[in-house]
């Protein structure tokens, strides 16, 4: 069953996920640019004493690295749900 309310809610959720994905990707890119390395490389450099970065910053970086795939998966699921809803609506299901 297709209703405008469902589609509006799914669209809102998809847009939120897209915003979080974009923001997280930008934050990761900025960190990589600023430090000249990926999170994995930075974690190794910190452990070896070659990089001075706060524990809090490393924790935020790690959290973003871990969260991004989850948000990307949610985004894809909402995209697929909207696509199926629109197909169903066009067939009159």
Secondary structure, 3 states (H helix, E strand, C coil): CCCHHHHHHHHHHHHHHHHHHHHHHHHHHHHHHHHCCCHHHHHHHHHCCCCCCCHHHHHHHHHHHHHHHHHHHHHHHHHHHHHHHHHHHHHCC
